[in-house]
Amino acid sequence: MNWYLAKLVFYIKAEKASLAQFDEQMRLVQSPSLQEAFLKARLLGIRHEEQTNDKVKWEFVDVALLQHIENWIDGMELCSHIHETEEPHAYIHFVKSRASELEFKNNHIVQEAIRIAN
């Protein structure tokens, strides 16, 4: 098993917020491969969406970073950062683009491993 550091991004939708807010959480994920770590990180984000009340909702955007590390506790949050912007759709697009890049790299790594194994 390997350890990975994953950045999960949540859009904080608050009724009276003047700027769009994003919470960037660093989480530890234990997985046998980079590809499985990416999928596990996405599931963590989906499971941790929160609706605190009618005026505030935390919506999972995607995984913005995935870095291999060693010897940590599975799913532990390492840090969190609130990102504020006047352009929430641009920020969401940025996070989704990063997730697509990670997904592409993961698929490429798996395909390369299959090619080498054959």
HELIX and SHEET records of a PDB file:
HELIX    1   1 LEU A   34  ARG A   47  1                                  14    
HELIX    2   2 PRO A   88  ALA A  117  1                                  30    
SHEET    1   A 5 GLU A  50  ASN A  53  0                                        
SHEET    2   A 5 VAL A  56  ILE A  69 -1                                        
SHEET    3   A 5 ASN A   2  ALA A  14 -1                                        
SHEET    4   A 5 ALA A  20  SER A  31 -1                                        
SHEET    5   A 5 GLU A  77  THR A  85 -1                                        
END                                                                             
